[in-house]
């Protein structure tokens, strides 16, 4: 089979399945779960096939409806987009299995949880569309598909905390969408096309000032999506209130869609690295401010949200260098970070289920209560911190070497900032380990994982209660005017999905040679631009 025939599947299949699942509704929950898992498994298989074909034969291109450029919408899978598609497909499949284990879609019919699976599949379709899009307007459509689904997922259950967080997210997203439309209008007015391959040719004929304005407009839009400093203030308040699977896939994927868009447009449309120094400053501030925010947190979800902002800085660092080594390091680090950050948020969901909270001041003794949970947290935490020989260390080492090879003053400053950020990341995660896992359980946490709360605490938490609590949720009783919440044992399905992502993160270390080689070839393809442009315009 021609690999190009598979290009629409990662977009079309999830959308078709979402419509089918809305028709099925709650009547057949097992069919709901089966459809979701089967569709994402097929998407993963198609993504792997596309990656193999793109690496072997060059960019795979399909023009929707057979319309030629610039009329038709091109779907393109080169090494970068195919790699992102494979990683995102594997991650979304594991998160789906985790959510099935949590019982999200099978709760009482009076709740809106029946829309989780369709909304989740629509989100996957939007992510796939952004990675495969060869057209600037279709890239906007992919973002809007993601945002529409994310509005639903972020506010599932309708609690006050989620509505507040969702309102912030929606306002920021709508603003970025308006800015994106304005930028698209400016690009079309200046060039007469939206096709990325044609834009790479026509933008070169524009005056330098106009190119700079268009570059800044697109960079601002994608910077909001990627949550780079100073455009990241919305993220720590938006993500932590959502259920663990939703937070995990948001943290792992949605910001990387913005990073991917920056990487694609900066290399394909605006070669020459005219904004190297501003990008390096943004990368440095994202790393330092993000990790200082993480160090100051006492809630695990917010701590990880700030580390997310911080480590976006590493990716922007590689893009700012614009060298083959820098871009290759950024590609490798994006793949690594999608997996590890998603894993840590899934582990956070397990911690909350086992300990009853994510407040580090109220957690303790989890290493003794649940040694497996401790191990599942420790491995990706050390990976994120960059402990040798894990993939986080390899990705950071590649970026630091590229910075040293650049030899510029800003590059050396970023190398120093990257080292400091890595050390502070290790400090923040060791703090989590000491407080939540290693120290003795605090007085309100019994030895068997039972959480003892006062009535005041219970009243305070009612407004933010997780309405997505699965079957097997903690049982409550009353004793001497105080409530006792006993957390259930961790479901095997949730643990299995989390451990699968831990294994995937470790696989990046074992297969570091082939993965580094693929990232290097992807960087060479991005910087040369010719293979992408010729593959699209040849049709």
C-alpha positions in Angstrom: 0.0 0.0 0.0 1.2 3.5 -0.8 1.9 5.3 2.5 0.4 8.5 1.3 -3.0 6.8 1.4 -2.6 6.6 5.2 -2.2 10.4 5.6 -5.9 11.2 6.3 -6.4 8.4 8.7 -5.0 10.0 11.9 -7.5 12.9 11.3 -10.5 11.2 9.8 -10.7 8.1 11.9 -10.9 9.8 15.3 -13.6 12.2 13.9 -15.6 9.4 12.5 -15.3 7.4 15.7 -16.4 10.5 17.8 -19.6 10.8 15.8 -20.2 7.1 16.1 -19.7 7.2 19.8 -22.1 10.1 20.2 -24.7 8.0 18.5 -23.9 5.0 20.7 -24.2 7.2 23.9 -24.2 5.5 27.3 -26.1 2.4 26.2 -23.1 0.3 25.3 -20.1 1.5 27.5 -18.0 -1.5 26.5 -18.5 -0.6 22.9 -17.5 3.0 23.7 -14.2 1.8 25.2 -13.5 -0.7 22.4 -14.1 1.9 19.7 -11.7 4.4 21.3 -8.9 1.9 21.9 -9.2 0.3 18.5 -9.2 3.7 16.6 -6.2 5.0 18.5 -4.4 1.7 17.9 -5.0 2.0 14.2 -3.8 5.6 14.3 -0.6 4.5 16.0 0.0 1.8 13.4 -0.6 4.3 10.6 1.7 6.8 12.2 4.6 4.3 12.5 4.1 3.4 8.8 4.2 7.0 7.8 7.4 7.6 9.8 9.2 4.6 8.2 8.1 5.8 4.7 9.1 9.5 5.4 12.5 8.4 6.7 13.1 6.1 3.8 11.5 7.9 0.9 11.2 11.5 1.9 8.1 13.6 2.7 4.8 11.9 2.0 2.3 14.3 0.5 -1.4 14.0 -0.3 -3.6 16.8 -1.7 -7.1 16.5 -0.3 -9.7 15.9 -3.1 -6.9 15.8 -5.7 -6.9 19.6 -6.0 -3.5 21.0 -6.9 -1.5 23.6 -5.0 -2.6 26.3 -3.9 -6.3 25.3 -4.2 -6.1 22.0 -2.4 -5.2 21.4 1.2 -1.9 19.4 1.5 -1.3 16.8 4.1 2.5 16.3 4.6 4.4 13.8 6.7 8.1 14.5 6.8 10.4 13.1 9.4 9.5 15.8 12.0 5.7 15.6 11.6 5.7 11.8 11.4 7.8 11.5 14.6 5.5 13.8 16.4 2.5 11.8 15.2 4.0 8.6 16.4 4.8 9.9 19.9 1.5 11.7 20.3 -0.4 8.6 19.1 1.4 6.4 21.6 0.8 8.8 24.5 -2.8 9.4 23.7 -3.5 5.7 23.6 -1.9 5.2 27.0 -3.8 8.1 28.5 -7.0 6.6 27.1 -6.3 3.3 28.8 -5.6 5.2 32.0 -8.9 7.0 31.7 -10.8 3.8 31.1 -9.3 2.4 34.2 -10.4 5.4 36.1 -13.9 4.9 34.9 -14.5 8.3 33.5 -16.9 7.5 30.8 -19.0 5.0 32.8 -20.2 7.2 35.6 -23.9 8.1 36.3 -25.9 9.1 33.3 -26.9 12.4 34.9 -23.3 13.7 34.6 -21.8 14.9 31.3 -19.1 12.3 31.4 -20.5 10.5 28.4 -18.9 13.2 26.2 -15.4 12.4 27.4 -14.6 9.8 24.8 -15.9 11.8 21.8 -14.3 15.0 22.9 -11.0 13.1 23.5 -11.1 11.6 20.0 -11.8 15.0 18.5 -8.8 16.4 20.4 -6.6 13.6 18.9 -7.9 14.5 15.5 -7.0 18.1 16.0 -3.5 17.3 17.2 -2.9 15.0 14.2 -4.2 17.7 11.8 -1.8 20.3 13.1 1.2 17.9 12.7 0.2 16.9 9.2 -1.0 20.2 7.9 0.9 21.7 4.9 -1.4 24.7 4.8 -1.4 27.7 7.2 -5.2 28.0 7.3 -5.6 24.2 7.9 -3.1 24.6 10.7 -5.5 27.1 12.2 -8.4 24.7 11.7 -6.4 22.0 13.6 -5.8 24.5 16.5 -9.6 25.2 16.6 -10.5 21.5 16.7 -8.1 21.1 19.6 -9.5 24.1 21.4 -13.1 23.1 20.9 -12.5 19.7 22.4 -10.3 21.1 25.2 -13.0 23.5 26.3 -15.2 20.4 27.0 -12.5 18.3 28.6 -11.2 21.1 30.9 -14.7 21.8 32.4 -16.0 18.3 32.7 -18.1 17.9 35.8 -18.8 21.6 36.0 -17.2 22.3 39.4 -16.5 25.9 40.3 -12.7 25.5 40.1 -12.9 23.9 36.7 -15.2 26.6 35.4 -12.9 29.3 36.7 -9.8 27.6 35.1 -11.7 27.0 31.9 -12.8 30.6 31.7 -9.1 31.7 31.8 -8.1 29.1 29.2 -11.0 30.0 26.9 -10.2 33.8 27.0 -6.6 33.2 26.3 -7.4 30.7 23.5 -9.9 32.9 21.9 -7.4 35.8 21.9 -4.7 33.7 20.3 -7.2 32.5 17.7 -8.1 36.0 16.8 -4.4 36.9 16.5 -3.9 33.8 14.4 -6.6 34.9 12.0 -5.2 38.4 11.7 -1.7 36.9 11.0 -3.2 34.6 8.4 -4.9 37.5 6.7 -1.7 39.5 6.7 0.3 36.6 5.2 -2.4 36.0 2.5 -2.5 39.7 1.6 1.2 39.8 1.2 1.7 36.5 -0.7 -1.6 35.3 -2.1 -1.2 31.8 -0.8 -1.6 29.8 2.4 0.4 26.7 1.3 3.5 26.4 3.4 5.7 25.2 0.6 4.6 28.1 -1.7 5.0 30.6 1.2 8.6 29.5 1.7 9.2 30.7 -1.9 7.1 33.8 -2.0 8.1 35.2 1.4 11.7 35.5 0.1 10.5 38.0 -2.4 9.0 40.4 0.1 10.8 43.4 1.7 12.6 42.5 4.9 10.4 44.7 7.0 7.2 43.0 5.9 8.8 39.5 6.5 9.7 40.6 10.0 6.2 41.8 10.8 4.7 38.5 9.6 7.3 36.5 11.5 6.6 38.3 14.7 2.8 37.9 14.3 3.1 34.1 13.8 5.7 33.8 16.6 3.4 35.6 19.0 0.5 33.3 18.2 2.5 30.1 18.5 4.3 31.5 21.6 0.9 31.7 23.4 0.1 28.1 22.3 3.5 26.9 23.5 3.3 28.8 26.8 6.7 30.5 26.5 7.5 33.3 28.9 6.0 35.9 29.2 2.9 34.3 27.5 2.6 31.4 29.9 0.9 33.0 32.9 -2.4 31.2 32.0 -1.0 27.7 32.1 -0.4 27.0 35.9 -3.9 28.1 36.7 -5.7 26.3 33.9 -4.3 22.8 33.9 -4.1 21.6 37.6 -7.9 21.7 38.1 -8.7 19.2 35.4 -8.9 15.4 35.9 -5.5 13.6 35.7 -5.9 12.1 32.2 -7.0 15.5 30.8 -4.2 17.4 32.6 -1.7 14.8 31.4 -2.6 15.0 27.7 -2.9 18.8 27.8 0.6 19.1 29.5 2.2 16.5 27.3 0.8 17.5 23.9 -1.0 20.9 23.6 2.0 23.0 24.3 4.2 20.9 22.0 1.8 21.7 19.2 2.8 25.3 19.6 6.5 24.3 19.8 6.1 22.3 16.6 4.5 25.2 14.8 7.3 27.5 15.9 9.9 25.0 14.7 8.0 24.5 11.3 7.5 28.1 10.5 10.9 29.4 11.7 12.8 26.9 9.6 10.5 26.7 6.5 9.2 30.2 6.2 11.7 32.4 7.8 15.2 31.0 7.3 18.2 33.0 8.3 17.5 33.2 12.0 16.9 37.0 12.1 15.3 36.7 15.6 18.0 34.6 17.2 18.7 36.9 20.1 15.0 37.5 21.1 14.3 33.8 20.9 17.3 33.1 23.1 16.1 35.6 25.6 12.6 34.0 25.6 14.2 30.6 26.0 16.3 31.8 29.0 13.4 33.5 30.7 11.1 30.5 30.2 13.7 28.2 31.7 14.6 30.3 34.7 11.2 31.9 35.6 9.4 28.6 35.1 11.7 26.6 37.3 11.8 29.3 40.1 8.0 29.1 40.0 8.2 25.3 40.4 10.6 25.5 43.3 8.2 27.8 45.2 5.1 25.5 44.8 3.7 23.2 47.5 1.1 21.5 45.3 2.4 18.8 43.0 0.1 19.7 40.1 1.2 23.3 40.1 4.8 22.3 40.5 4.7 20.2 37.4 2.9 22.9 35.5 5.7 25.3 36.2 8.3 22.7 35.2 6.4 22.4 31.9 6.9 26.1 31.2 10.5 25.8 32.2 11.3 23.0 29.9 9.6 24.6 26.9 12.6 26.9 27.2 15.0 24.1 26.3 13.1 23.5 23.0 13.1 27.2 22.1 16.8 27.2 22.9 17.4 24.6 20.1 15.2 26.5 17.7 16.9 29.8 18.5 20.3 28.3 17.7 19.0 27.3 14.2 22.0 25.0 13.7 21.6 21.4 12.8 22.7 20.3 16.2 20.4 22.8 17.9 17.3 21.8 15.9 18.1 18.1 16.3 18.4 18.6 20.0 15.0 20.4 20.1 13.3 17.6 18.1 14.7 14.9 20.4 13.7 16.9 23.5 10.2 17.5 22.3 9.7 13.7 21.8 11.2 13.0 25.2 9.3 15.7 27.0 5.9 14.7 25.6 6.3 11.3 27.1 7.9 12.1 30.4 5.6 15.1 31.3 2.5 13.1 30.5 3.8 10.3 32.6 4.4 12.5 35.6 0.8 14.0 35.5 -0.6 10.5 35.3 1.5 9.6 38.4 0.1 12.7 40.0 -3.4 11.3 39.5 -2.3 8.1 41.2 -0.8 10.0 44.1 -4.0 12.0 44.5 -6.0 8.8 44.5 -3.7 7.0 47.0 -3.0 10.0 49.3 -6.2 11.9 48.9 -4.5 15.2 47.9 -1.7 16.7 45.9 -0.7 19.1 48.6 2.9 18.2 49.5 2.4 19.4 53.1 -0.3 16.8 53.6 1.4 13.9 51.9 4.0 11.5 53.2 4.9 7.9 53.6 3.8 6.9 50.1 7.1 5.0 49.4 6.1 2.6 52.3 2.4 2.6 51.6 2.8 1.9 47.8 6.4 1.1 46.7 5.3 0.5 43.1 3.8 4.0 43.0 7.1 5.4 44.3 9.1 3.6 41.6 6.7 4.8 38.9 7.2 8.4 40.1 11.0 8.2 40.6 11.9 7.0 37.1 10.2 9.8 35.0 11.1 12.4 37.7 14.8 11.6 37.3 14.3 11.5 33.5 12.9 15.0 33.6 15.7 16.2 35.8 18.2 14.9 33.3 20.0 12.3 35.4 22.5 10.2 33.2 22.0 8.0 31.2 18.3 8.8 30.8 16.9 10.4 27.7 16.4 13.7 29.5 20.2 13.9 30.1 20.9 13.0 26.4 18.5 15.7 25.1 19.9 18.4 27.3 23.5 17.3 26.5 22.7 17.6 22.8 21.3 21.1 23.3 24.2 22.2 25.5 26.8 20.9 23.0 25.0 22.8 20.2 25.1 25.9 22.3 28.9 25.6 22.9 29.4 24.9 19.3 27.6 28.1 18.4 30.2 30.1 20.4 28.1 33.2 20.7 27.7 35.2 24.0 24.0 34.5 24.1 24.5 30.8 23.5 26.9 30.6 26.4 24.4 32.4 28.6 21.8 29.8 27.6 24.1 26.9 28.3 24.6 28.3 31.8 20.9 28.8 32.2 20.2 25.3 31.0 22.5 23.8 33.6 21.1 25.9 36.4 17.5 25.0 35.3 18.4 21.3 35.2 19.8 21.4 38.8 16.8 23.3 40.1 14.5 20.8 38.4 16.3 18.1 40.3 15.9 20.1 43.5 12.2 20.5 43.0 11.6 16.8 42.2 13.7 15.7 45.2 11.6 18.0 47.3 8.5 16.1 46.0 10.2 12.8 46.7 11.1 13.8 50.3 7.8 15.2 51.2 5.4 12.9 49.5 7.2 9.6 49.4 10.2 9.4 51.8 9.3 11.2 55.0 6.9 9.7 57.6 3.2 10.1 57.0 1.9 13.4 58.6 -0.6 13.1 61.5 -3.7 13.2 59.3 -2.4 10.3 57.1 -2.7 6.9 58.6 -0.2 4.1 57.9 -2.5 2.3 55.5 -3.1 5.4 53.4 -6.2 6.6 55.2 -6.6 10.3 55.2 -8.0 11.9 58.4 -9.6 15.3 57.8 -11.5 17.8 59.9 -14.9 18.8 59.0 -13.5 22.3 58.2 -11.1 20.7 55.7 -13.9 18.7 54.1 -16.1 21.8 53.8 -13.3 23.7 52.2 -12.6 21.0 49.6 -16.3 20.5 48.7 -16.3 23.3 46.1 -13.3 21.8 44.3 -14.2 18.1 44.6 -13.2 15.9 41.7 -16.6 15.0 40.1 -14.8 12.7 37.8 -13.9 10.3 40.6 -14.2 6.8 39.2 -15.9 3.7 40.4 -14.1 2.6 43.5 -13.8 6.1 44.8 -12.7 6.6 48.4 -15.3 5.7 51.0 -16.1 8.2 53.8 -17.1 7.7 57.4 -17.5 9.9 60.5 -15.6 9.5 63.7 -15.8 12.0 66.6 -16.7 14.9 64.5 -14.0 14.2 61.9 -14.3 12.6 58.5 -12.1 9.7 57.4 -11.5 9.2 53.7 -10.0 5.8 52.8 -8.4 5.7 49.4 -8.9 2.5 47.4 -6.1 0.4 46.0 -4.8 1.7 42.7 -6.5 0.1 39.7 -4.3 -2.2 37.7 -5.4 -0.6 34.4 -4.3 2.8 35.6 -1.0 1.5 36.8 -0.4 -0.5 33.6 -1.0 2.5 31.4 1.4 4.6 33.5 4.0 1.9 33.5 3.7 1.6 29.8 4.6 5.3 29.4 7.5 4.9 31.9 8.8 2.1 29.7 8.4 4.3 26.6 10.5 6.9 28.3 13.1 4.4 29.1 13.0 3.1 25.5 14.2 6.5 24.4 17.4 5.8 26.4 17.8 2.3 25.1 17.2 3.4 21.5 19.0 6.8 21.9 21.3 6.0 18.9 18.5 5.5 16.3 16.4 8.2 17.8 19.2 10.7 17.8 20.0 9.8 14.2 16.4 10.3 13.2 16.3 13.7 14.9 19.5 14.7 13.1 18.1 13.7 9.8 14.9 15.6 10.6 16.9 18.7 11.4 18.8 18.4 8.2 15.6 18.1 6.2 14.1 21.1 8.1 17.1 23.4 7.5 17.5 22.5 3.9 13.8 23.0 3.1 14.2 21.7 -0.4 12.9 18.1 0.2 9.7 19.5 1.8 9.1 22.2 -0.9 9.8 19.9 -3.8 7.7 17.1 -2.5 4.6 19.4 -2.1 5.0 21.5 -5.3 5.8 18.5 -7.4 2.2 17.5 -7.2 
